[in-house]
Each structure stands twice: as structure tokens, then as C-alpha cells.
Amino acid sequence: MSQFMKQIFKNKNAQVSLQSLPIKNIQSRYLNLLECHSKDLLHRHGVAVQKFKIVENADETNDILKSFNVNEYVLKAQVLAGGRGKGHFSNGFKGGVHVTKDQTKIYDILKNMLGYNLITKQTPKDGILVNKVMVAESVDIKRETYFCILMDRSENGPVLIASPAGGMDIEDVAVNSPELIKKIPIDIYEGITDEKALDVAKFLNFEGPLLSKAAYEIKRLWEFFLAVDAVQIEINPLVETSDNQVVCVDAKIQFDDNSEFKHKDIFKLDDTSESDPREVLAHKHNLNYIGMDGNIGCLVNGAGLAMATMDIIKLHGGEPANFLDVGGNVNESQVYEAFNLLTLDSSVKAILVNVFGGIVNCATIAQGLINASKKLNMTVPLVVRLEGTNVNAGKKLLEDSGLLIQFASNLDEAAKKAISSLHK
């Protein structure tokens, strides 16, 4: 989610648990595509984008240019973070976006981008490694606008966000000029009608023949949103060109992984190089994991209980290191992988296991915990609260294991013990 969207959808009524989760990670279960892949999808669905090629090796330059001859080229480093134009590379090269009419300069630009980290205001401190560069036909931009469709829980459905003030500084618009933002809930049955599309196009200040062209693109974007089961399509900028065209110059698209079974071709494009490796590993083992900034690792069954566990930890002055929901059908191997995830985080100084066995068998959790502790040589303090199905058998397994475990009879006690163990 871009900084602009964060500003629009900042939840002032969030509870402690929601405030605990960094906004950048709230949507970490979503698939995010690189711009080049997003544009390819848009093109295939009839949305106007400029011509482009994807380059992974600068030595391919000559072969690519033989079949791609345009008046002006724009080269864009392909990373998910925004602010590329104002960024710089780890080798000192400035700018993740370059424009040139001179083909002879393209090779040198690519050599300075590929294989180096790009650092922007939205990347980690050390930047993100650039493995792909999009070489596109430059369009003569007369004017930039902003357009987005996304699922919004507060509206129980999709909303359209538009602004006539698009471009690199769109984040400032939400703060300084909120009147330049239009937010329209979309009736899922009615969709974006011709009337609504024209109304949005007018708000974006398209005029004359461009009005109908912009409305057409808006409707095509809505149809694309539905066709691919997207949760967000962000076009920044949607431009008016000097030759009277309306073109999507940049695109960010997100997909909920619940739709993967319908769109396997899209999910094959997933680039996990920028993702938290722990979250990638968790997904591989069907675990729900989000890394955070605290020092108390949490292993819980059920998303609601996991959120409550984080709340109680914070209530008593502690900081959760993660959200980790092992689910209702967890097996011993998944419990092992869950503990492996926790031990991969060097900031974890204590682990709190909070399991309420409904579907989950407490003995399964206990045996998985024992196996993980022995194989991983865990040394951090371990606090366990078990209740529910087969709890007595689970507790006996843990008591007979010889592991140093602090038991708790309720969640409040468990949180207090986990926090106090940090100071021993």
C-alpha cells in the first residue's frame, strides 16, 4: 500500500492489536506485482499502457533495441517501493527512473541499475536489489492524475479514489489538499456506470474528446479489477499526453492469495525477493505469520486469539515480536516450523505459547513443541498456556520432557510471565 493510501485509510479507531501491526505488513498476505508485470496484465485486458521490454541483463541491450526502436526511452528500476525517481543506488548512481533519446546511453544506465540496491524513502535503509529494469517507450506527458480502486473494509466493498493532482508527490495531496481527493464507494452489483466514469473523468479535469477516452479507461480498469479478483489497482499517474491520449504510465496491483486457485498464471509472477523471508517460509508451511518489532515471540492457534495475545502483552508493557497463527488443523511438523520461524528472529528473547484447543489437539502442540525445542536447541525462556482438547495429555508430555517451561493457567498470567522472563 502506498504512503498516499495509508494517509487516506488511516484507522483512527484501531484497537491496540491493530496499532501493533505495522501498516506496511497489514496486507503482507497479498500478492504484489512489479510494475512491468502489472502493465503486461493491463495490456492483455485492453487498458492503455505504453510499449515496453523487461531487461534482466545489460548485455541484452543491443538485441532488445533491434526490435524496439522509439523516439524516447524511459528506464525504470523494478522494485515494489515507491519514490524511485528520487532514489539512489548503492553504487552512487542517482535515480531509479531515467529518460533518454540516445540509444547508446541505455547500456550504461542498465549497468548502473541491475545488480545494485535502490534506496528510496519507502525502502529499507540498505535499499532493495534491482534484478529487472523496464525499458519503455516514453510518452510526452501533458498532465498527471491519480486513479485507484481498492477493497475497503469500512465500506464493505470496493471504493474508487481519484485526484487530478497525480505524480510523485501524491502523498502530500492527502495532507495538504484533501479537496483534490474524490472517494466513491462502488455498488458491487451496479459497478462503475458510464455516468460515474464520466463524473470521475471530469473531476480529473479531462476535457473535450479526452473526457470519453478517460471514462473508457476508467471502465476498463473496473472490468480488469473484477476479472482478476484484485484487491487494489493503483494507477499513478494516469496521464494525458500531448497527442491527446489517456495512458496508464505506472501501476501497482495487489491480489488476495485466496484467489490463487483461479489465477495460477498471475501468482507465478510472485517475486518474493523483497518479502520478509520468514513470511515466505510461513506461507510455504501454511502458517499465518507477520514479523513485528518486539521481543516476545507468540505461537497461537486462531487469528482472534493471536490478536488478543498481542493485546495482553502490550497491556502489561511488553512488545510482541510477531503475529503467528498456526491454524485449527495444525500438525506436529507445522508446530516445528512455527518454532523455527520464531528462532530465526534474533530479537526474540522469550516465547509465549497460547493454545486453546477446540479442533486443535493440545497433545499435538505439546509434542511439536518438544521436538522443536530439542532439534533447534532453544535457549530462550518458554511460557506455555494450554487449554481445551486433550489438555491433560499435552501438559503431561511437557512436564515429562525435561524442558524448562513456565506454565500459566490463563492468558493474563502467561503474558506477565513472558514479560518478567525477559529480565531474568
C-alpha positions as CSV (number, residue, x, y, z in Angstrom):
1,M,0.0,0.0,0.0
2,S,1.4,3.4,-1.0
3,Q,2.0,6.2,1.5
4,F,-0.9,8.0,-0.1
5,M,-3.3,5.2,0.5
6,K,-2.1,4.9,4.1
7,Q,-3.0,8.5,4.7
8,I,-6.5,8.0,3.1
9,F,-7.3,4.9,5.1
10,K,-5.6,5.6,8.4
11,N,-7.8,3.9,11.0
12,K,-8.2,6.3,14.0
13,N,-10.4,3.8,15.8
14,A,-8.0,0.9,15.7
15,Q,-7.5,-1.2,18.8
16,V,-4.1,-1.9,20.4
17,S,-3.7,-5.0,18.3
18,L,-4.2,-3.2,15.0
19,Q,-1.9,-0.4,16.1
20,S,0.7,-3.1,16.9
21,L,0.8,-4.2,13.3
22,P,2.9,-2.0,11.0
23,I,0.8,-0.7,8.2
24,K,3.3,-2.0,5.7
25,N,2.6,-5.5,6.9
26,I,-1.2,-5.5,7.3
27,Q,-1.5,-6.5,3.7
28,S,1.5,-8.8,3.6
29,R,-0.7,-11.8,2.7
30,Y,-1.5,-10.1,-0.6
31,L,0.4,-10.7,-3.9
32,N,2.1,-7.5,-5.1
33,L,3.3,-7.4,-8.7
34,L,6.2,-5.4,-10.2
35,E,5.2,-2.6,-12.4
36,C,6.3,-4.4,-15.6
37,H,4.1,-7.5,-14.7
38,S,1.2,-5.2,-13.8
39,K,1.4,-3.4,-17.1
40,D,1.5,-6.6,-19.0
41,L,-1.7,-7.7,-17.4
42,L,-3.3,-4.4,-18.0
43,H,-2.4,-4.5,-21.7
44,R,-3.8,-8.0,-22.0
45,H,-7.1,-6.7,-20.7
46,G,-7.3,-3.8,-23.1
47,V,-6.1,-1.0,-20.8
48,A,-3.9,1.6,-22.5
49,V,-0.2,1.4,-21.5
50,Q,3.0,2.3,-23.3
51,K,5.1,-0.3,-25.1
52,F,7.9,-1.8,-23.0
53,K,10.5,-4.5,-22.6
54,I,11.9,-6.2,-19.5
55,V,15.7,-6.4,-19.1
56,E,17.5,-8.6,-16.6
57,N,21.0,-8.4,-18.1
58,A,22.6,-5.3,-19.6
59,D,24.3,-7.4,-22.2
60,E,20.8,-8.0,-23.7
61,T,20.6,-4.3,-24.6
62,N,21.6,-4.5,-28.3
63,D,19.3,-7.4,-29.1
64,I,16.4,-5.7,-27.4
65,L,16.9,-2.4,-29.2
66,K,17.0,-4.0,-32.6
67,S,13.3,-4.8,-32.2
68,F,12.3,-1.8,-30.0
69,N,13.0,1.5,-31.7
70,V,11.2,4.5,-30.4
71,N,11.8,8.2,-30.2
72,E,12.5,8.3,-26.5
73,Y,13.0,5.7,-23.8
74,V,12.2,5.6,-20.1
75,L,14.1,3.1,-17.9
76,K,12.6,2.2,-14.6
77,A,14.1,0.0,-11.9
78,Q,11.6,-2.7,-11.0
79,V,11.1,-2.7,-7.2
80,L,7.8,-2.6,-5.3
81,A,8.8,0.6,-3.3
82,G,7.7,4.0,-4.4
83,G,9.8,7.1,-4.9
84,R,12.1,5.5,-7.4
85,G,12.7,8.7,-9.4
86,K,14.2,10.4,-6.4
87,G,16.1,7.4,-5.2
88,H,19.8,6.5,-5.5
89,F,21.7,3.3,-5.9
90,S,24.2,1.6,-3.6
91,N,27.0,2.3,-6.1
92,G,26.2,6.1,-6.0
93,F,24.2,6.2,-9.3
94,K,21.3,8.6,-8.9
95,G,17.7,8.0,-9.9
96,G,15.7,4.8,-10.4
97,V,14.0,6.3,-13.4
98,H,15.9,7.7,-16.4
99,V,14.7,9.2,-19.7
100,T,16.9,9.3,-22.8
101,K,16.6,9.6,-26.6
102,D,20.1,8.3,-27.1
103,Q,20.2,4.5,-27.5
104,T,24.0,4.5,-26.8
105,K,23.3,5.6,-23.2
106,I,20.9,2.8,-22.4
107,Y,23.6,0.1,-21.8
108,D,25.5,2.3,-19.2
109,I,22.3,3.2,-17.4
110,L,21.3,-0.5,-17.2
111,K,24.8,-1.5,-15.9
112,N,24.4,1.0,-13.1
113,M,21.0,-0.2,-12.1
114,L,21.0,-4.0,-12.4
115,G,22.6,-5.8,-9.5
116,Y,22.7,-2.8,-7.2
117,N,20.4,-1.8,-4.3
118,L,18.0,1.1,-5.0
119,I,17.4,3.3,-1.9
120,T,14.2,5.4,-1.7
121,K,12.1,6.9,1.1
122,Q,10.0,3.7,1.0
123,T,12.7,1.1,1.0
124,P,14.7,-0.3,4.0
125,K,17.8,1.6,4.9
126,D,20.0,-0.6,2.7
127,G,17.6,-0.4,-0.2
128,I,16.3,-3.2,-2.5
129,L,18.3,-5.2,-5.0
130,V,17.3,-4.4,-8.6
131,N,17.0,-7.6,-10.8
132,K,14.8,-6.2,-13.5
133,V,14.6,-2.9,-15.4
134,M,11.7,-1.9,-17.6
135,V,12.7,-0.2,-20.8
136,A,9.6,1.6,-22.1
137,E,8.5,4.0,-24.8
138,S,8.4,7.4,-23.2
139,V,5.1,9.3,-23.5
140,D,5.0,13.1,-23.7
141,I,3.1,13.8,-20.5
142,K,1.0,16.9,-20.6
143,R,-0.7,16.3,-17.3
144,E,-0.7,13.7,-14.5
145,T,-3.7,12.4,-12.5
146,Y,-4.2,9.7,-9.8
147,F,-6.7,6.7,-10.0
148,C,-7.2,3.8,-7.7
149,I,-9.8,1.1,-7.0
150,L,-9.4,-1.0,-3.8
151,M,-11.4,-3.1,-1.4
152,D,-12.2,-1.1,1.8
153,R,-13.4,-2.9,4.8
154,S,-15.0,0.3,6.3
155,E,-17.2,0.5,3.1
156,N,-17.8,-3.3,2.9
157,G,-16.6,-3.3,-0.7
158,P,-14.7,-1.5,-3.4
159,V,-14.1,2.2,-3.4
160,L,-12.7,4.4,-6.1
161,I,-10.1,7.1,-5.2
162,A,-9.2,9.8,-7.7
163,S,-7.2,13.0,-7.8
164,P,-6.3,15.5,-10.5
165,A,-3.0,16.0,-8.7
166,G,-1.2,12.8,-9.5
167,G,2.6,12.1,-9.7
168,M,5.5,11.6,-7.3
169,D,4.2,14.0,-4.6
170,I,0.7,12.5,-4.4
171,E,1.4,11.6,-0.7
172,D,1.4,15.3,0.1
173,V,-2.0,15.9,-1.5
174,A,-3.9,13.9,1.1
175,V,-2.4,16.0,3.8
176,N,-2.3,19.5,2.3
177,S,-5.1,19.5,-0.3
178,P,-7.8,17.0,0.7
179,E,-10.3,18.8,-1.6
180,L,-8.4,17.3,-4.5
181,I,-9.3,13.8,-3.5
182,K,-12.6,12.1,-4.5
183,K,-13.6,8.8,-2.8
184,I,-16.6,7.0,-4.2
185,P,-17.9,3.7,-2.8
186,I,-18.9,1.3,-5.6
187,D,-22.0,-0.8,-5.6
188,I,-20.7,-4.2,-6.4
189,Y,-23.8,-5.1,-8.4
190,E,-24.0,-1.7,-10.3
191,G,-20.3,-1.3,-10.8
192,I,-18.8,1.8,-12.5
193,T,-21.5,3.1,-14.8
194,D,-21.0,5.3,-17.8
195,E,-22.3,8.2,-15.7
196,K,-19.9,7.6,-12.8
197,A,-17.0,7.1,-15.2
198,L,-17.7,10.4,-16.9
199,D,-18.1,12.1,-13.5
200,V,-14.7,10.9,-12.3
201,A,-13.1,11.8,-15.7
202,K,-14.5,15.4,-15.2
203,F,-13.1,15.5,-11.7
204,L,-9.8,14.5,-13.1
205,N,-10.1,17.6,-15.5
206,F,-10.2,15.7,-18.7
207,E,-11.9,17.7,-21.4
208,G,-13.2,17.5,-24.9
209,P,-12.5,14.2,-26.7
210,L,-10.3,13.2,-23.8
211,L,-13.3,13.0,-21.5
212,S,-14.8,10.0,-23.2
213,K,-11.3,8.4,-23.5
214,A,-10.7,8.8,-19.8
215,A,-14.1,7.4,-19.0
216,Y,-13.4,4.4,-21.2
217,E,-10.1,3.7,-19.4
218,I,-11.8,4.0,-16.0
219,K,-14.4,1.4,-17.0
220,R,-11.8,-0.9,-18.4
221,L,-9.9,-0.7,-15.1
222,W,-13.0,-1.6,-13.2
223,E,-13.6,-4.6,-15.5
224,F,-10.0,-5.6,-15.0
225,F,-10.4,-5.3,-11.2
226,L,-13.3,-7.7,-11.4
227,A,-11.7,-10.1,-13.9
228,V,-8.5,-10.8,-11.9
229,D,-10.1,-10.6,-8.4
230,A,-7.8,-7.7,-7.4
231,V,-7.9,-6.1,-4.0
232,Q,-6.2,-2.9,-5.3
233,I,-5.3,-1.3,-8.6
234,E,-3.4,2.0,-8.2
235,I,-2.5,4.0,-11.3
236,N,-0.2,6.8,-10.6
237,P,0.0,8.6,-12.9
238,L,-2.9,8.2,-15.3
239,V,-1.8,10.7,-17.8
240,E,-3.0,13.0,-20.6
241,T,-0.4,13.1,-23.3
242,S,0.5,15.8,-25.8
243,D,-1.0,13.8,-28.6
244,N,-4.4,13.5,-26.8
245,Q,-4.1,10.0,-25.4
246,V,-5.0,8.7,-21.9
247,V,-2.4,6.2,-20.7
248,C,-1.6,4.3,-17.5
249,V,2.1,5.2,-17.0
250,D,2.6,3.4,-13.7
251,A,0.6,0.6,-12.0
252,K,0.5,-1.2,-8.7
253,I,-1.8,-4.2,-8.3
254,Q,-2.5,-6.4,-5.3
255,F,-4.2,-9.8,-5.2
256,D,-5.6,-11.7,-2.3
257,D,-4.0,-15.1,-2.1
258,N,-7.4,-16.7,-1.6
259,S,-7.9,-16.2,-5.4
260,E,-4.7,-18.1,-6.3
261,F,-6.6,-21.2,-7.3
262,K,-8.3,-19.1,-10.0
263,H,-5.3,-17.2,-11.2
264,K,-2.3,-19.5,-11.1
265,D,-0.7,-17.7,-14.1
266,I,-0.7,-14.4,-12.2
267,F,0.6,-15.9,-8.9
268,K,3.5,-17.5,-10.8
269,L,4.7,-13.9,-11.2
270,D,5.2,-13.5,-7.5
271,D,8.6,-12.0,-6.7
272,T,9.5,-12.8,-3.1
273,S,12.9,-11.2,-3.2
274,E,11.6,-8.1,-1.3
275,S,9.5,-10.0,1.2
276,D,10.4,-10.9,4.7
277,P,12.0,-14.4,4.3
278,R,10.2,-15.5,7.5
279,E,6.8,-14.7,5.9
280,V,7.8,-16.5,2.7
281,L,8.7,-19.6,4.8
282,A,5.5,-19.3,6.8
283,H,3.4,-19.3,3.6
284,K,5.2,-22.4,2.4
285,H,4.1,-24.3,5.5
286,N,0.5,-22.8,5.6
287,L,1.2,-20.7,8.7
288,N,0.0,-17.1,9.1
289,Y,3.0,-15.0,10.2
290,I,3.7,-11.3,10.3
291,G,7.0,-10.1,11.7
292,M,6.9,-7.1,14.1
293,D,9.4,-5.1,16.2
294,G,9.0,-6.6,19.7
295,N,11.0,-9.3,21.6
296,I,8.3,-11.7,22.8
297,G,7.6,-14.4,20.2
298,C,4.0,-15.6,20.0
299,L,2.7,-19.0,18.9
300,V,-1.1,-19.1,18.9
301,N,-3.9,-21.0,17.3
302,G,-6.6,-18.8,15.8
303,A,-6.3,-15.2,14.4
304,G,-8.6,-13.7,17.0
305,L,-6.7,-15.4,19.9
306,A,-3.4,-14.3,18.4
307,M,-4.6,-10.6,18.3
308,A,-5.8,-10.9,21.9
309,T,-2.5,-12.4,22.9
310,M,-0.6,-9.4,21.4
311,D,-3.1,-7.0,23.1
312,I,-2.5,-8.6,26.5
313,I,1.3,-8.5,26.0
314,K,1.1,-4.8,25.2
315,L,-1.3,-4.1,28.1
316,H,1.3,-5.4,30.5
317,G,4.1,-3.3,29.0
318,G,5.6,-5.9,26.6
319,E,6.1,-5.9,22.9
320,P,5.1,-8.8,20.6
321,A,7.7,-9.9,18.1
322,N,5.2,-11.4,15.7
323,F,1.7,-12.4,14.8
324,L,1.8,-16.2,14.3
325,D,-1.4,-18.2,13.9
326,V,-0.8,-21.9,13.4
327,G,-4.5,-22.5,12.5
328,G,-7.0,-25.1,13.6
329,N,-5.7,-28.1,11.7
330,V,-2.0,-27.8,12.7
331,N,0.2,-30.9,12.8
332,E,3.5,-31.6,14.6
333,S,5.7,-30.7,11.6
334,Q,3.9,-27.3,11.4
335,V,4.5,-26.7,15.1
336,Y,8.2,-27.4,14.4
337,E,8.2,-24.9,11.5
338,A,6.4,-22.3,13.7
339,F,9.2,-22.6,16.3
340,N,11.8,-22.4,13.6
341,L,10.3,-19.1,12.4
342,L,10.5,-17.7,16.0
343,T,14.1,-18.8,16.5
344,L,15.1,-17.2,13.1
345,D,14.2,-13.8,14.7
346,S,17.3,-12.8,16.8
347,S,15.2,-10.2,18.6
348,V,13.0,-12.8,20.2
349,K,14.1,-13.1,23.9
350,A,11.1,-15.1,25.1
351,I,8.3,-17.2,23.6
352,L,4.7,-17.4,24.7
353,V,2.6,-20.3,23.5
354,N,-1.1,-19.7,23.9
355,V,-3.3,-22.5,22.7
356,F,-7.0,-23.1,23.3
357,G,-7.7,-26.5,21.8
358,G,-11.1,-26.7,20.1
359,I,-10.2,-28.5,16.9
360,V,-6.5,-28.4,17.8
361,N,-5.3,-31.3,19.9
362,C,-3.1,-29.9,22.8
363,A,-1.0,-33.1,22.7
364,T,-0.1,-32.4,19.1
365,I,1.1,-28.9,20.1
366,A,3.0,-30.3,23.0
367,Q,4.8,-33.0,21.0
368,G,5.6,-30.5,18.3
369,L,7.0,-28.1,20.9
370,I,9.1,-30.8,22.4
371,N,10.6,-31.9,19.0
372,A,11.3,-28.3,18.1
373,S,13.0,-27.4,21.4
374,K,15.3,-30.4,21.1
375,K,16.1,-30.1,17.4
376,L,16.6,-26.3,17.4
377,N,18.4,-26.2,20.8
378,M,16.1,-23.5,22.0
379,T,17.5,-21.5,24.9
380,V,15.0,-18.6,25.2
381,P,12.5,-18.7,28.1
382,L,9.3,-20.5,27.2
383,V,5.9,-19.8,28.7
384,V,3.0,-22.1,27.8
385,R,-0.7,-21.8,28.4
386,L,-2.7,-24.8,27.2
387,E,-6.4,-25.4,27.5
388,G,-9.0,-27.5,25.7
389,T,-8.9,-30.7,23.8
390,N,-6.7,-33.4,25.4
391,V,-5.1,-30.7,27.6
392,N,-4.0,-33.1,30.4
393,A,-2.1,-35.3,28.0
394,G,-0.5,-32.3,26.5
395,K,0.6,-30.9,29.8
396,K,1.9,-34.3,30.9
397,L,4.1,-34.6,27.8
398,L,5.6,-31.2,28.5
399,E,6.1,-31.9,32.2
400,D,7.9,-35.2,31.4
401,S,10.0,-33.7,28.6
402,G,12.6,-32.2,31.0
403,L,12.3,-28.8,29.2
404,L,12.5,-25.6,31.2
405,I,8.9,-24.4,30.8
406,Q,6.9,-22.0,32.8
407,F,3.2,-23.0,32.8
408,A,0.3,-20.5,33.0
409,S,-3.3,-21.2,33.8
410,N,-4.7,-18.2,31.9
411,L,-3.6,-15.7,29.3
412,D,-3.1,-12.8,31.7
413,E,-0.7,-14.9,33.8
414,A,1.1,-16.1,30.7
415,A,1.7,-12.6,29.4
416,K,3.1,-11.4,32.8
417,K,5.4,-14.4,33.0
418,A,6.7,-13.9,29.5
419,I,7.5,-10.3,30.2
420,S,9.1,-11.0,33.6
421,S,11.3,-13.7,32.0
422,L,13.0,-11.0,29.9
423,H,14.6,-9.5,33.0
424,K,15.9,-12.8,34.5
